[in-house]
Amino acid sequence: MKMLKFVAASVLAACWACGGASGAWAADSKEAQNGAANAACPAVLISDFENLKIQVGDENQKAEAKAENNDGLAEKPWTATGDAFAGGAVSVDAQGGMGRVFGAQGAKLLNSFARSKDDSTGTLLSPPFVIERKNLVFSIGGGAFPGETGVALIVDGETVATETGLFNVSRQGDEGLRRRVWNVEKYEGKSAQFLVFDKKAGGDWGHIKVDEVYLTDKVDKPVANRLTISETDAPFAYNPMIFGHFVEHFHRQVYGGIFEPGSPLADENGFRKDVVAAMKEVRVPIVRWPGGCFVSAYHWLDGVGPDREPTYDKAWHVEDSNEFGTAEFVRWCREIGAEPFICANAGTGTSEEMSDWVEYCNLNIGRYGRMRQKHGYAEPFGVKYWSVGNENWGRHEMGAKTVAEWGPFVRESGKLALNTDPNIKLFAAALPDEGWTLPLLKEAGYLLDYVSIHGYWDFLAHVDNPAPYLDCMLRTERPEADIRRTLEVLDRVGMRGRVKIAFDEWNLRGWHHPGHGSPKMDIAARDKNDKNSTYTMADALFSACFLNSCLRCGRDVEIACFSPMINTRGGLYVHKDGIVRRSTFYVFKLYTNELEKNVVPTRIDAERLTHKNQTTPLWDAALTCDDAQKNFALAVVNKDPKESVAISVDSLPASAVEAGKIDATVLSGSSPDDYNDVGRENNVVPRKTTLEIKDGRVQIPACSLTIIRWKAE
């Protein structure tokens, strides 16, 4: 993400150096010396929207007369219809409660949200221009509604390319921009216009944002694939809690997953022994429970003591036996070696109910501390991690809160909980945007240790149509963008460093639960979550990139919880006769067992992988070392589905370079779509191998996660 912004900014600088009547950008000196016609100014600015001129057009406007050249293009007006863009470009700073737009390059951009929030509609059409370069580049954000919000390229009166925004799920995603590239080489010499449109009136994400539209022959400067160790930034310890997990009372995660009394595979406590053993393999550091949406109508007293009655789960429309409650959860966590992390009911529950739960778990006095002792647990459970609520920003959540309600609720909940046990760590449901999280921090930030954010980047709630491999690879930069966005909010209130980030629900694939948030749900459809063929190398490599982002941002991100750990979209599939370790299971096994304890700050110079006129870095990596900086472990993801990539890595041992080979562990399959299943459990597993080093570059296999360990010489 950072590199992408730098490239765009450097092109802008070239533009203003050029000047001249053509509106094109400054020349690369070598190309200029060659005297080629297009080399004098390698990029043509359509608009950066800093000094945009607007004229009002007809609702039925069509493409204008053909352009003969691009003279004075930046001075010509764009034609607007409706109210979405009638006011022209707007500031990148807060607009209508949106907050600052992440990823914009100048002071202004197009944003249909600015005038009437998501209710504005309209179009904005550029003056005609001549396609003089191979690529048309622009930045886009906002709603992902094809045909309703987006941009289009019109050539000789015909629409030849379209692109929509980024997100369409309430409160998920960020108000940022991503760069897009269209190859327009076949239209060179033709007249074209660029259309921005917002036809969606109302609803979440009913807006579009656009910045920096230009033509260029060079999308990115060629780079050598290289991982360079920082000379100024020292290694730092990361928190292993970033390898945490999440389990919810949903479908077969708890009952029939970790807890199955009566099964021949269960122990005397009802815990599946094969699941416990698998969790120990991945060295789970922390587990968040009981939800998730479930918790917003869950009352903890229903799940303690010897006399429990089933209750109706209003979130998921099923009955919960309450056999698995607080004591069972804590006992299971201790069994696998994990810290219990409890998320409290901030929907239908009260602030005092949460503090009573803290008392039950952590005190030996008071009504609830003594209640726990009467239930047979003489010593406190010592639960350290507590969250106020889950996704209370969303209308899908039971007892959802408004922005105005949330901060005071968290403040009072925090006061009561900390006055019960001042040693706990306190979290609160947040978002990677200013609109929700800034008021929260102003009201309750002084009590918080963490803000909790969530992310699912393949939204499958209502339609189970998993994105294919390359589409998933294009999304690997989004989690880090959410982290950066959250840090901007923490910076604004001066709390960065003291308040940390917990990404305590995350997965590539969103859970499939049609009808969620409405009175009618398709419960049987939830079985589709357990199709093992869904969880391919795409899931493994996305997850590895996510963890690499957490490692890079390890000074600020201290906790992350893969969602979920068991069944549904989890890394472990549990059936009545055994388990299947999915591809993501092995990602965690490699990271928790192979990496060292400190992050080595590095710079990644990577080629770009292109798909659907979008790009992503070809590979991603995180380098770690021990305290003595003698032992190193490198995690590298090669996103290319077919080709290996040769990477130059600082500090590889000279003996390995001289020998032309180095030992490694590689997680891959027979294809990007390979997966593990019942009867074929070992299709995607880590394998020891030897990698070739040629001309000082190590060859990373296609579509793989590779771990390389070495000792400094």
Solvent accessible surface area in square Angstrom, and as a share of the most:
residue,aa,sasa,rsa
1,M,33,0.15
2,K,170,0.72
3,M,50,0.22
4,L,18,0.09
5,K,71,0.30
6,F,142,0.59
7,V,24,0.14
8,A,7,0.05
9,A,44,0.34
10,S,39,0.25
11,V,28,0.16
12,L,25,0.12
13,A,67,0.52
14,A,35,0.27
15,C,6,0.03
16,W,156,0.55
17,A,81,0.62
18,C,42,0.25
19,G,38,0.37
20,G,69,0.66
21,A,82,0.64
22,S,42,0.27
23,G,18,0.17
24,A,8,0.07
25,W,2,0.01
26,A,19,0.15
27,A,42,0.33
28,D,58,0.30
29,S,79,0.51
30,K,149,0.63
31,E,45,0.20
32,A,43,0.34
33,Q,150,0.67
34,N,109,0.56
35,G,60,0.58
36,A,57,0.44
37,A,99,0.77
38,N,54,0.28
39,A,7,0.06
40,A,58,0.45
41,C,21,0.13
42,P,21,0.13
43,A,5,0.04
44,V,1,0.01
45,L,7,0.03
46,I,1,0.01
47,S,12,0.08
48,D,13,0.07
49,F,1,0.01
50,E,44,0.20
51,N,125,0.64
52,L,33,0.17
53,K,103,0.44
54,I,52,0.27
55,Q,80,0.35
56,V,133,0.77
57,G,24,0.23
58,D,90,0.46
59,E,126,0.56
60,N,122,0.63
61,Q,47,0.21
62,K,171,0.72
63,A,38,0.29
64,E,81,0.36
65,A,84,0.65
66,K,145,0.61
67,A,18,0.14
68,E,164,0.74
69,N,72,0.37
70,N,7,0.03
71,D,75,0.39
72,G,28,0.27
73,L,2,0.01
74,A,52,0.41
75,E,111,0.50
76,K,82,0.35
77,P,49,0.31
78,W,4,0.01
79,T,10,0.06
80,A,3,0.02
81,T,6,0.04
82,G,40,0.38
83,D,59,0.31
84,A,2,0.02
85,F,2,0.01
86,A,44,0.34
87,G,50,0.48
88,G,11,0.10
89,A,19,0.15
90,V,27,0.15
91,S,42,0.27
92,V,4,0.03
93,D,72,0.37
94,A,63,0.49
95,Q,32,0.14
96,G,39,0.37
97,G,59,0.56
98,M,11,0.05
99,G,3,0.03
100,R,107,0.39
101,V,4,0.02
102,F,12,0.05
103,G,13,0.12
104,A,19,0.15
105,Q,48,0.21
106,G,29,0.28
107,A,64,0.49
108,K,83,0.35
109,L,0,0.00
110,L,0,0.00
111,N,4,0.02
112,S,0,0.00
113,F,24,0.10
114,A,21,0.16
115,R,130,0.47
116,S,48,0.31
117,K,110,0.47
118,D,25,0.13
119,D,93,0.48
120,S,0,0.00
121,T,45,0.26
122,G,9,0.09
123,T,27,0.16
124,L,0,0.00
125,L,4,0.02
126,S,0,0.00
127,P,6,0.04
128,P,20,0.13
129,F,0,0.00
130,V,16,0.09
131,I,0,0.00
132,E,50,0.22
133,R,9,0.03
134,K,90,0.38
135,N,15,0.08
136,L,0,0.00
137,V,1,0.00
138,F,1,0.00
139,S,12,0.08
140,I,0,0.00
141,G,0,0.00
142,G,0,0.00
143,G,0,0.00
144,A,16,0.13
145,F,38,0.16
146,P,110,0.69
147,G,51,0.49
148,E,71,0.32
149,T,0,0.00
150,G,0,0.00
151,V,0,0.00
152,A,4,0.03
153,L,0,0.00
154,I,20,0.10
155,V,7,0.04
156,D,62,0.32
157,G,47,0.45
158,E,119,0.53
159,T,81,0.47
160,V,54,0.31
161,A,24,0.19
162,T,84,0.49
163,E,28,0.13
164,T,28,0.16
165,G,7,0.07
166,L,13,0.07
167,F,19,0.08
168,N,72,0.37
169,V,29,0.16
170,S,25,0.16
171,R,82,0.30
172,Q,27,0.12
173,G,17,0.17
174,D,2,0.01
175,E,24,0.11
176,G,0,0.00
177,L,5,0.03
178,R,14,0.05
179,R,18,0.07
180,R,18,0.06
181,V,13,0.08
182,W,6,0.02
183,N,86,0.44
184,V,2,0.01
185,E,81,0.36
186,K,157,0.67
187,Y,38,0.15
188,E,80,0.36
189,G,58,0.56
190,K,85,0.36
191,S,11,0.07
192,A,2,0.02
193,Q,4,0.02
194,F,0,0.00
195,L,35,0.17
196,V,0,0.00
197,F,14,0.06
198,D,0,0.00
199,K,128,0.54
200,K,41,0.17
201,A,75,0.58
202,G,15,0.14
203,G,51,0.49
204,D,49,0.26
205,W,20,0.07
206,G,0,0.00
207,H,4,0.02
208,I,0,0.00
209,K,0,0.00
210,V,0,0.00
211,D,2,0.01
212,E,4,0.02
213,V,0,0.00
214,Y,5,0.02
215,L,0,0.00
216,T,5,0.03
217,D,51,0.26
218,K,91,0.39
219,V,32,0.18
220,D,40,0.21
221,K,146,0.62
222,P,130,0.82
223,V,52,0.30
224,A,55,0.43
225,N,12,0.06
226,R,91,0.33
227,L,1,0.00
228,T,27,0.16
229,I,44,0.22
230,S,37,0.24
231,E,175,0.78
232,T,136,0.79
233,D,58,0.30
234,A,66,0.51
235,P,42,0.26
236,F,26,0.11
237,A,68,0.53
238,Y,22,0.08
239,N,42,0.21
240,P,78,0.49
241,M,28,0.12
242,I,1,0.00
243,F,6,0.02
244,G,0,0.00
245,H,9,0.04
246,F,0,0.00
247,V,0,0.00
248,E,3,0.01
249,H,11,0.05
250,F,3,0.01
251,H,50,0.22
252,R,70,0.26
253,Q,0,0.00
254,V,1,0.01
255,Y,63,0.24
256,G,19,0.18
257,G,0,0.00
258,I,0,0.00
259,F,12,0.05
260,E,46,0.21
261,P,73,0.46
262,G,84,0.80
263,S,18,0.11
264,P,124,0.78
265,L,55,0.27
266,A,17,0.13
267,D,38,0.19
268,E,160,0.72
269,N,55,0.28
270,G,3,0.03
271,F,2,0.01
272,R,0,0.00
273,K,112,0.47
274,D,32,0.17
275,V,0,0.00
276,V,12,0.07
277,A,56,0.43
278,A,0,0.00
279,M,3,0.01
280,K,102,0.43
281,E,50,0.22
282,V,3,0.02
283,R,144,0.53
284,V,2,0.01
285,P,23,0.15
286,I,0,0.00
287,V,0,0.00
288,R,2,0.01
289,W,0,0.00
290,P,0,0.00
291,G,0,0.00
292,G,2,0.02
293,C,14,0.08
294,F,8,0.03
295,V,0,0.00
296,S,0,0.00
297,A,22,0.17
298,Y,12,0.05
299,H,71,0.32
300,W,3,0.01
301,L,83,0.41
302,D,52,0.27
303,G,0,0.00
304,V,10,0.06
305,G,13,0.12
306,P,115,0.72
307,D,132,0.69
308,R,62,0.23
309,E,133,0.60
310,P,75,0.47
311,T,51,0.29
312,Y,129,0.49
313,D,9,0.05
314,K,111,0.47
315,A,1,0.01
316,W,3,0.01
317,H,43,0.19
318,V,55,0.32
319,E,126,0.57
320,D,8,0.04
321,S,39,0.25
322,N,2,0.01
323,E,94,0.42
324,F,1,0.01
325,G,0,0.00
326,T,0,0.00
327,A,3,0.03
328,E,21,0.10
329,F,0,0.00
330,V,7,0.04
331,R,87,0.32
332,W,0,0.00
333,C,0,0.00
334,R,108,0.39
335,E,80,0.36
336,I,8,0.04
337,G,61,0.59
338,A,3,0.03
339,E,57,0.26
340,P,0,0.00
341,F,0,0.00
342,I,0,0.00
343,C,0,0.00
344,A,2,0.02
345,N,10,0.05
346,A,2,0.01
347,G,10,0.10
348,T,70,0.40
349,G,7,0.07
350,T,80,0.46
351,S,16,0.10
352,E,106,0.47
353,E,34,0.15
354,M,6,0.03
355,S,6,0.04
356,D,27,0.14
357,W,4,0.01
358,V,0,0.00
359,E,26,0.12
360,Y,1,0.00
361,C,0,0.00
362,N,17,0.09
363,L,45,0.22
364,N,57,0.29
365,I,110,0.56
366,G,35,0.34
367,R,179,0.65
368,Y,28,0.11
369,G,0,0.00
370,R,130,0.47
371,M,49,0.22
372,R,0,0.00
373,Q,63,0.28
374,K,172,0.73
375,H,47,0.21
376,G,62,0.60
377,Y,58,0.22
378,A,66,0.52
379,E,126,0.57
380,P,49,0.31
381,F,25,0.10
382,G,42,0.41
383,V,0,0.00
384,K,83,0.35
385,Y,16,0.06
386,W,0,0.00
387,S,1,0.00
388,V,1,0.01
389,G,1,0.01
390,N,1,0.00
391,E,13,0.06
392,N,0,0.00
393,W,19,0.06
394,G,0,0.00
395,R,191,0.70
396,H,44,0.19
397,E,7,0.03
398,M,60,0.27
399,G,34,0.33
400,A,44,0.34
401,K,37,0.16
402,T,79,0.46
403,V,50,0.29
404,A,83,0.64
405,E,88,0.39
406,W,1,0.00
407,G,2,0.01
408,P,43,0.27
409,F,38,0.16
410,V,0,0.00
411,R,66,0.24
412,E,61,0.28
413,S,1,0.00
414,G,0,0.00
415,K,79,0.33
416,L,73,0.36
417,A,0,0.00
418,L,37,0.19
419,N,129,0.66
420,T,29,0.17
421,D,18,0.09
422,P,101,0.64
423,N,121,0.62
424,I,6,0.03
425,K,69,0.29
426,L,0,0.00
427,F,0,0.00
428,A,0,0.00
429,A,3,0.03
430,A,2,0.01
431,L,5,0.03
432,P,5,0.03
433,D,24,0.12
434,E,14,0.06
435,G,27,0.26
436,W,3,0.01
437,T,0,0.00
438,L,19,0.09
439,P,45,0.28
440,L,1,0.01
441,L,1,0.00
442,K,136,0.58
443,E,64,0.29
444,A,0,0.00
445,G,0,0.00
446,Y,130,0.50
447,L,30,0.15
448,L,1,0.00
449,D,38,0.20
450,Y,12,0.05
451,V,0,0.00
452,S,4,0.03
453,I,1,0.00
454,H,20,0.09
455,G,4,0.04
456,Y,32,0.12
457,W,17,0.06
458,D,8,0.04
459,F,95,0.40
460,L,5,0.03
461,A,6,0.05
462,H,94,0.42
463,V,107,0.61
464,D,26,0.14
465,N,109,0.56
466,P,43,0.27
467,A,11,0.08
468,P,84,0.53
469,Y,13,0.05
470,L,45,0.22
471,D,18,0.10
472,C,0,0.00
473,M,0,0.00
474,L,23,0.12
475,R,50,0.18
476,T,6,0.03
477,E,27,0.12
478,R,33,0.12
479,P,0,0.00
480,E,22,0.10
481,A,0,0.00
482,D,4,0.02
483,I,0,0.00
484,R,87,0.32
485,R,1,0.00
486,T,0,0.00
487,L,5,0.03
488,E,58,0.26
489,V,0,0.00
490,L,1,0.00
491,D,75,0.39
492,R,146,0.53
493,V,38,0.22
494,G,68,0.65
495,M,32,0.14
496,R,105,0.38
497,G,41,0.39
498,R,124,0.45
499,V,2,0.01
500,K,39,0.16
501,I,0,0.00
502,A,0,0.00
503,F,1,0.00
504,D,0,0.00
505,E,9,0.04
506,W,0,0.00
507,N,3,0.02
508,L,1,0.00
509,R,5,0.02
510,G,4,0.04
511,W,16,0.06
512,H,4,0.02
513,H,21,0.09
514,P,23,0.14
515,G,21,0.20
516,H,27,0.12
517,G,49,0.47
518,S,47,0.30
519,P,123,0.77
520,K,171,0.73
521,M,30,0.13
522,D,72,0.37
523,I,69,0.35
524,A,77,0.60
525,A,10,0.08
526,R,3,0.01
527,D,87,0.45
528,K,92,0.39
529,N,0,0.00
530,D,19,0.10
531,K,94,0.40
532,N,9,0.05
533,S,55,0.35
534,T,12,0.07
535,Y,5,0.02
536,T,12,0.07
537,M,0,0.00
538,A,1,0.01
539,D,3,0.01
540,A,0,0.00
541,L,0,0.00
542,F,1,0.00
543,S,0,0.00
544,A,0,0.00
545,C,3,0.02
546,F,0,0.00
547,L,0,0.00
548,N,0,0.00
549,S,2,0.01
550,C,0,0.00
551,L,0,0.00
552,R,77,0.28
553,C,6,0.04
554,G,5,0.05
555,R,114,0.42
556,D,12,0.06
557,V,0,0.00
558,E,40,0.18
559,I,1,0.00
560,A,0,0.00
561,C,0,0.00
562,F,1,0.00
563,S,0,0.00
564,P,0,0.00
565,M,2,0.01
566,I,0,0.00
567,N,0,0.00
568,T,0,0.00
569,R,3,0.01
570,G,1,0.01
571,G,6,0.06
572,L,0,0.00
573,Y,33,0.13
574,V,0,0.00
575,H,36,0.16
576,K,148,0.63
577,D,103,0.53
578,G,14,0.13
579,I,25,0.13
580,V,0,0.00
581,R,66,0.24
582,R,1,0.00
583,S,0,0.00
584,T,4,0.03
585,F,6,0.03
586,Y,19,0.07
587,V,0,0.00
588,F,2,0.01
589,K,66,0.28
590,L,9,0.04
591,Y,1,0.01
592,T,19,0.11
593,N,64,0.33
594,E,39,0.17
595,L,20,0.10
596,E,28,0.13
597,K,111,0.47
598,N,12,0.06
599,V,5,0.03
600,V,7,0.04
601,P,18,0.11
602,T,38,0.22
603,R,138,0.50
604,I,35,0.18
605,D,29,0.15
606,A,2,0.01
607,E,81,0.36
608,R,47,0.17
609,L,21,0.10
610,T,85,0.50
611,H,44,0.20
612,K,123,0.52
613,N,59,0.30
614,Q,29,0.13
615,T,24,0.14
616,T,0,0.00
617,P,19,0.12
618,L,19,0.09
619,W,2,0.01
620,D,14,0.07
621,A,1,0.01
622,A,3,0.02
623,L,1,0.01
624,T,0,0.00
625,C,0,0.00
626,D,25,0.13
627,D,101,0.52
628,A,68,0.52
629,Q,92,0.41
630,K,120,0.51
631,N,36,0.19
632,F,18,0.08
633,A,0,0.00
634,L,0,0.00
635,A,0,0.00
636,V,1,0.01
637,V,0,0.00
638,N,0,0.00
639,K,4,0.01
640,D,23,0.12
641,P,31,0.19
642,K,167,0.71
643,E,110,0.49
644,S,61,0.39
645,V,7,0.04
646,A,29,0.22
647,I,1,0.00
648,S,14,0.09
649,V,12,0.07
650,D,31,0.16
651,S,53,0.34
652,L,20,0.10
653,P,12,0.08
654,A,70,0.54
655,S,63,0.40
656,A,11,0.08
657,V,59,0.34
658,E,158,0.71
659,A,66,0.51
660,G,21,0.21
661,K,117,0.49
662,I,13,0.07
663,D,102,0.53
664,A,7,0.06
665,T,12,0.07
666,V,13,0.07
667,L,0,0.00
668,S,28,0.18
669,G,27,0.26
670,S,106,0.68
671,S,49,0.32
672,P,27,0.17
673,D,90,0.47
674,D,12,0.06
675,Y,47,0.18
676,N,1,0.00
677,D,38,0.20
678,V,80,0.46
679,G,71,0.68
680,R,89,0.32
681,E,62,0.28
682,N,101,0.52
683,N,50,0.26
684,V,0,0.00
685,V,21,0.12
686,P,34,0.22
687,R,126,0.46
688,K,160,0.68
689,T,54,0.32
690,T,71,0.42
691,L,11,0.05
692,E,94,0.42
693,I,10,0.05
694,K,121,0.51
695,D,132,0.68
696,G,30,0.29
697,R,70,0.26
698,V,0,0.00
699,Q,47,0.21
700,I,1,0.00
701,P,41,0.26
702,A,28,0.22
703,C,8,0.05
704,S,0,0.00
705,L,0,0.00
706,T,0,0.00
707,I,3,0.02
708,I,0,0.00
709,R,101,0.37
710,W,16,0.06
711,K,140,0.59
712,A,43,0.33
713,E,142,0.64
